[in-house]
Amino acid sequence: GSDKDDLGFFIRDLFTRLQIGGIEFKKKALESLLQLLNDNEKSTSLVAKEGNVGYLISLLEVNSQPLIREQAVLAVSVLASSSEDLRKLVFEEGGLGPLLRILETGSIALKEKAAIAVEAITADPENTWAISAYGGVSVLIEACRSGSQPTQTHAVGALRNVASVEDIRMALGEEGAVPVLFQLLISGTSAAQEKAANCISILASSGEYFRALIIQEKGLPRLMHLLQDLSSSDTVEHLLRTISSLSVLDSVSRILSSSTAFIIQLGEFIKHGNLILQQISACLLSKLSISDGNKRAISSCISSLVKLMESPKPVGLQEAAAQALVSLLTVRSNRKELVRDEKSVMRLVQMLDPKNEAVSKKFPLMVVTAVLGGGSGGCRKRLTAAGANKHLQRLAEIEVAGAKKALQRLAGNRLKSIFSRTWRE
């Protein structure tokens, strides 16, 4: 307790000297404050409580002595990026406007610190609306276009925060953010690339207006090219989401469907990506009109898709995997590939088991029906040998949709031969 009391007294004394002292006093007080903030992480909340953050922000104004302004920007930047409460306080005390002016006209070092604070403040959607009130969108875009690498990295983070707020999202299109975002996607630091990719993906999912702007920037070939080059899975995830949003356009869907390199890339993500990449890739595969040749080219991801059907999370993954399989299984060699893989057959049969509640029965039923679609005796034999018959009969008895059809296909020739025998007799 006494340490905290001592620290509280020290902070109050600092701010008194800051407010009433001459320039040298102010400089020394700010130096002590910065040292305290840097040495002691817990001191930030105490500075907010015992100090005078509003006065600190008043030192950001242009008429302050340059060195004092510089140290004040450092202090405000540390405070704003240290916690949710503090970024709220900096915002409520009027910090956003002066920080944006520094981002526009300050020295390189000051711009970098201001960008950190603006990114932190805009992480709270309740503060983000004020960006447009201060004309901040064009300031952020310019910082992304011409700032130093650290400035770009934080300014694009702030743009991503702005993109998440529907009311001011349109300003990003009107002020020309899309070409600048692509520039960062190609040449920024890996952190800037990830934030730019995230921002583009938010814009692409928001509606036709931004999808058209992205296409206009030759966004599709650039995204497809970057997908092969980038290694960060987060960035790749955002790029793939953007491509998925663009694929609602027929022209895009046609280009993606006919690109063997892209289809093979999706197959690789399904085999080796994280769950989110696997889900987006499976969704795309199920929606695109892929040629039989391209379906054969990615037959090696079939066993991975069967495995994904067992995964209850993320929501929608089981369905995406099942739909993708149904699409790939229209090709005879792919059906054979699946039944040759004992593990996949066992997995499918276990998913059909009425006692297995982890998977909705419609998904394995869709896939089994697709496997048996070509009428191959070999496929039927393998599934029967693995015990599919008893599960299908039970599902048909309790009238699960699709079970009767699958059972008929599994019985196949046996039924026909019984019927034909009865007919002959």
C-alpha positions in Angstrom: 0.0 0.0 0.0 2.7 2.5 1.0 4.6 1.9 -2.3 1.4 2.8 -4.2 0.8 5.9 -2.0 4.4 7.0 -2.6 4.0 6.4 -6.4 0.7 8.4 -6.3 2.4 11.3 -4.5 5.3 11.2 -7.0 2.8 11.3 -10.0 0.8 14.2 -8.5 4.0 16.1 -7.9 5.2 15.4 -11.5 2.0 16.8 -12.9 2.2 19.9 -10.7 5.7 20.6 -12.0 4.5 19.9 -15.5 1.6 22.4 -15.2 3.2 25.3 -13.4 6.9 25.0 -14.1 9.0 26.7 -16.8 10.3 24.9 -19.9 13.2 23.1 -18.1 10.8 22.0 -15.3 8.4 20.7 -17.9 11.1 18.8 -19.8 12.4 17.2 -16.6 8.9 16.3 -15.4 8.1 14.6 -18.8 11.4 12.7 -18.8 10.6 11.4 -15.3 7.1 10.5 -16.5 8.4 8.6 -19.6 10.9 6.7 -17.5 8.1 5.7 -15.0 5.8 4.6 -17.9 8.6 2.6 -19.5 10.0 1.0 -16.3 6.8 0.1 -14.6 3.9 -1.3 -16.6 1.5 -1.0 -13.7 2.1 2.7 -13.4 -0.1 3.6 -16.4 -3.4 3.2 -14.6 -2.0 5.2 -11.6 -1.0 8.0 -14.0 -4.5 8.0 -15.4 -5.9 8.2 -11.8 -3.5 10.6 -10.1 -2.2 12.6 -13.1 -3.9 15.0 -15.5 -4.2 13.3 -18.9 -6.2 16.2 -20.3 -3.2 18.5 -19.6 -0.8 16.1 -21.2 -3.0 16.1 -24.4 -3.0 19.9 -24.4 0.8 19.6 -24.9 0.3 17.9 -28.2 -0.9 21.1 -29.8 1.2 22.8 -32.5 2.1 25.8 -30.3 4.0 23.7 -27.7 7.7 23.8 -27.5 9.0 21.1 -30.0 10.8 18.9 -27.5 8.0 19.1 -24.9 5.5 18.2 -27.7 7.6 15.2 -28.7 7.8 13.9 -25.1 4.1 14.4 -24.6 3.3 12.4 -27.8 5.5 9.6 -26.5 3.7 9.6 -23.1 0.2 9.7 -24.7 1.1 6.9 -27.1 2.2 4.7 -24.2 -1.0 5.4 -22.3 -3.3 4.9 -25.2 -1.8 1.6 -26.2 -1.6 0.2 -22.6 -5.3 -0.7 -21.9 -8.9 -0.3 -23.0 -9.7 2.1 -20.1 -6.7 4.3 -21.0 -7.4 4.5 -24.7 -10.9 5.5 -23.8 -9.6 8.2 -21.4 -7.2 9.6 -24.1 -10.1 9.7 -26.5 -12.5 11.3 -24.0 -10.0 13.9 -23.1 -9.8 15.0 -26.8 -6.6 13.2 -27.9 -7.7 11.9 -31.3 -7.7 15.2 -33.2 -4.2 16.4 -32.1 -2.8 12.9 -32.8 -4.2 12.9 -36.3 -2.7 16.4 -36.9 0.7 15.0 -35.8 0.2 12.0 -38.0 -0.4 14.5 -40.9 2.4 17.1 -40.2 4.8 15.8 -37.5 8.3 14.5 -37.8 8.9 10.9 -38.8 9.5 9.9 -35.1 6.3 11.7 -34.0 4.2 10.2 -36.8 5.2 6.7 -35.7 4.2 7.4 -32.1 0.9 9.1 -33.1 0.0 6.1 -35.4 0.4 3.7 -32.5 -2.0 5.8 -30.4 -4.5 6.2 -33.3 -4.6 2.5 -34.0 -5.1 1.8 -30.3 -7.9 4.4 -29.9 -9.8 3.2 -33.1 -9.7 -0.4 -31.8 -12.8 0.6 -29.9 -15.7 1.0 -32.4 -17.3 3.6 -30.2 -14.4 5.9 -30.8 -13.9 5.1 -34.5 -16.8 7.3 -35.8 -14.8 10.4 -34.7 -12.1 9.6 -37.3 -14.4 10.9 -40.0 -15.3 14.0 -37.9 -11.6 15.0 -37.9 -11.1 14.2 -41.6 -8.9 11.3 -40.4 -9.6 8.8 -43.2 -7.5 10.8 -45.8 -4.8 11.3 -43.1 -4.6 7.6 -42.5 -4.5 6.7 -46.2 -1.7 9.2 -46.8 0.2 7.8 -43.8 -0.2 4.3 -45.4 1.0 5.6 -48.8 4.0 7.6 -47.8 4.8 7.0 -44.1 7.8 5.1 -42.7 7.3 1.3 -42.2 6.3 1.6 -38.6 3.9 4.4 -39.4 2.4 2.4 -42.3 2.0 -0.7 -40.1 -0.1 1.2 -37.4 -2.0 3.4 -39.9 -3.2 0.4 -41.8 -4.3 -1.1 -38.5 -6.4 2.0 -37.9 -7.8 1.7 -41.4 -8.8 -1.9 -40.7 -10.5 -0.7 -37.5 -12.4 2.0 -39.6 -13.4 -0.6 -42.2 -15.2 -2.6 -39.4 -17.6 0.4 -38.7 -20.4 0.4 -41.3 -21.2 4.1 -41.1 -17.8 5.3 -42.1 -16.6 2.4 -44.3 -17.7 4.1 -47.5 -15.2 6.9 -46.9 -12.4 4.3 -47.5 -13.7 3.8 -51.0 -14.3 7.5 -51.7 -10.9 8.5 -50.4 -9.0 5.9 -52.5 -7.9 3.4 -49.8 -8.1 0.3 -52.0 -5.1 0.9 -54.3 -3.0 1.9 -51.2 -4.1 -1.3 -49.4 -2.9 -3.4 -52.3 0.4 -1.5 -52.4 1.0 -2.4 -48.7 -0.1 -6.0 -49.4 2.7 -6.3 -51.9 5.5 -4.2 -50.3 4.6 -3.7 -46.6 6.2 -5.4 -43.6 4.6 -8.7 -42.7 2.5 -7.1 -40.0 1.3 -4.4 -42.4 0.5 -7.1 -45.0 -1.6 -9.0 -42.5 -3.6 -5.8 -41.5 -4.0 -4.7 -45.1 -5.2 -8.2 -46.1 -7.6 -8.1 -43.2 -8.9 -4.7 -44.2 -9.4 -5.8 -47.8 -11.3 -8.9 -46.7 -13.6 -6.8 -44.5 -14.3 -4.5 -47.4 -14.9 -7.4 -49.9 -17.4 -9.0 -47.6 -19.3 -5.8 -47.0 -21.0 -5.6 -50.5 -20.9 -5.0 -54.2 -19.4 -1.5 -54.0 -16.0 -2.6 -52.6 -16.0 -5.8 -54.6 -16.2 -3.7 -57.8 -13.4 -1.5 -56.6 -11.2 -4.5 -55.8 -11.8 -6.0 -59.3 -11.0 -2.6 -60.8 -7.6 -2.7 -59.1 -6.9 -6.0 -60.8 -7.4 -7.4 -57.4 -8.2 -11.0 -58.3 -5.0 -11.9 -60.2 -2.9 -10.1 -57.5 -4.6 -12.0 -54.7 -4.2 -15.3 -56.5 -0.5 -14.6 -57.1 0.0 -13.5 -53.4 -1.7 -16.6 -52.2 1.3 -18.6 -53.6 4.0 -16.2 -52.3 3.0 -15.4 -48.7 3.8 -17.7 -45.8 1.8 -16.1 -42.8 -1.3 -18.2 -42.4 -3.3 -15.3 -41.0 -2.5 -13.2 -44.1 -3.3 -16.1 -46.4 -6.6 -16.6 -44.5 -7.7 -13.0 -45.2 -6.7 -13.3 -48.9 -8.7 -16.5 -49.3 -11.7 -14.9 -47.5 -11.5 -12.0 -50.0 -11.3 -14.4 -53.0 -14.3 -16.2 -51.5 -16.3 -13.0 -51.2 -15.4 -12.1 -54.8 -16.4 -15.5 -56.0 -20.1 -14.5 -55.8 -19.4 -12.7 -59.1 -19.9 -15.0 -62.1 -16.9 -13.6 -63.9 -14.7 -14.4 -60.9 -16.2 -17.8 -60.3 -15.4 -18.7 -63.9 -11.7 -17.6 -63.6 -11.3 -19.5 -60.3 -13.0 -22.7 -61.6 -10.7 -22.9 -64.7 -7.4 -22.1 -62.8 -5.7 -25.4 -62.2 -3.0 -23.7 -60.0 -5.7 -22.2 -57.8 -7.7 -25.5 -57.4 -4.5 -27.3 -56.6 -3.7 -24.6 -54.0 -7.1 -25.2 -52.4 -6.3 -28.9 -52.2 -3.0 -28.1 -50.4 -4.8 -25.9 -47.9 -7.3 -28.7 -47.2 -4.4 -31.1 -46.6 -2.0 -28.9 -44.6 -3.8 -25.6 -43.6 -5.3 -24.7 -40.3 -9.0 -25.4 -39.7 -10.1 -21.9 -41.0 -8.2 -22.3 -44.2 -9.5 -25.8 -44.6 -13.1 -24.6 -44.2 -12.8 -21.6 -46.6 -11.1 -23.9 -49.2 -13.7 -26.7 -48.8 -16.5 -24.0 -49.2 -14.9 -22.7 -52.4 -14.4 -26.2 -53.8 -18.1 -27.0 -53.2 -19.3 -23.8 -55.0 -17.0 -23.7 -58.0 -17.7 -25.6 -61.3 -14.5 -27.6 -61.6 -13.6 -29.7 -64.6 -13.2 -33.5 -64.1 -9.5 -33.1 -64.9 -9.0 -30.6 -62.0 -11.1 -32.8 -59.7 -8.7 -35.6 -60.4 -5.7 -33.3 -59.8 -6.8 -32.9 -56.2 -7.8 -36.4 -55.4 -5.1 -36.5 -52.7 -7.2 -34.2 -50.5 -10.2 -36.6 -50.3 -9.1 -38.4 -47.2 -8.5 -35.0 -45.5 -12.0 -33.9 -46.3 -13.5 -37.1 -44.9 -11.5 -36.5 -41.7 -12.8 -32.8 -41.5 -16.4 -34.1 -41.6 -15.8 -35.4 -38.0 -14.9 -31.9 -36.8 -17.8 -30.1 -35.0 -15.9 -26.8 -34.9 -15.7 -24.3 -36.5 -19.5 -24.3 -37.3 -20.1 -25.1 -40.9 -16.9 -27.1 -41.5 -18.7 -30.5 -41.6 -21.1 -29.3 -44.2 -18.4 -27.6 -46.3 -16.3 -30.8 -46.3 -19.3 -33.0 -47.2 -20.3 -30.7 -50.1 -16.8 -30.5 -51.4 -16.6 -34.4 -51.4 -19.9 -34.7 -53.2 -18.5 -32.4 -55.9 -15.2 -34.4 -56.2 -17.0 -37.8 -56.2 -18.7 -37.1 -59.5 -15.4 -38.5 -61.0 -15.1 -42.3 -61.1 -11.4 -42.4 -60.2 -12.0 -40.3 -57.1 -14.8 -42.6 -55.9 -12.3 -45.5 -56.2 -9.6 -43.5 -54.5 -11.9 -43.0 -51.5 -13.0 -46.6 -51.0 -9.4 -47.8 -51.5 -8.5 -45.8 -48.3 -9.5 -48.1 -45.4 -9.3 -45.3 -42.8 -11.7 -43.0 -44.8 -14.2 -45.9 -45.3 -14.1 -46.7 -41.6 -14.5 -43.0 -40.7 -17.6 -42.7 -43.0 -19.1 -45.8 -41.6 -18.6 -44.7 -38.0 -20.2 -41.3 -38.9 -23.3 -43.3 -40.1 -23.6 -45.1 -36.7 -26.9 -43.8 -35.1 -25.1 -43.8 -31.7 -22.5 -41.3 -33.0 -24.0 -37.9 -32.3 -21.0 -35.8 -33.2 -22.1 -35.6 -36.8 -25.4 -34.9 -38.4 -26.4 -38.0 -40.4 -27.2 -36.0 -43.6 -23.5 -35.4 -44.3 -22.2 -38.9 -44.3 -25.4 -40.0 -46.1 -24.7 -37.4 -48.9 -21.1 -38.7 -49.3 -22.0 -42.4 -49.2 -24.8 -41.8 -51.8 -22.2 -40.0 -53.9 -19.7 -42.8 -53.6 -22.3 -45.3 -54.7 -23.5 -43.0 -57.5 -21.6 -44.7 -60.3 -23.0 -48.1 -59.5 -19.5 -49.7 -59.0 -19.6 -53.1 -57.4 -16.2 -52.5 -55.8 -17.5 -49.5 -53.9 -20.5 -51.4 -52.6 -18.4 -54.3 -51.5 -16.0 -52.1 -49.5 -18.7 -50.2 -47.7 -20.7 -53.4 -47.0 -17.5 -55.1 -45.6 -16.9 -52.1 -43.3 -20.4 -52.5 -41.8 -22.4 -49.7 -43.5 -25.4 -51.9 -44.1 -26.6 -52.3 -40.5 -26.2 -48.5 -39.8 -28.1 -47.6 -43.0 -30.9 -50.1 -42.2 -31.3 -48.6 -38.7 -31.3 -45.1 -40.1 -33.9 -46.1 -42.7 -36.1 -47.6 -40.0 -36.0 -44.4 -38.0 -36.8 -42.5 -41.3 -33.6 -40.4 -41.5 -33.8 -38.4 -44.7 -31.6 -39.9 -47.4 -31.0 -43.2 -45.6 -33.4 -45.3 -47.8 -31.8 -44.0 -51.0 -28.3 -44.8 -49.7 -29.5 -48.3 -48.6 -31.1 -49.0 -52.1 -27.8 -48.0 -53.8 -25.8 -50.2 -51.4 -28.1 -53.1 -52.1 -27.7 -52.4 -55.8 -27.4 -55.5 -57.9 -28.5 -57.8 -55.1 -32.0 -56.2 -55.2 -32.0 -56.3 -59.0 -31.1 -60.0 -59.0 -33.8 -60.8 -56.4 -36.4 -58.9 -58.5 -35.3 -60.6 -61.7 -35.3 -64.0 -60.1 -38.9 -63.5 -58.8 -39.8 -62.3 -62.3 -38.3 -65.4 -64.0 -40.1 -67.7 -61.6 
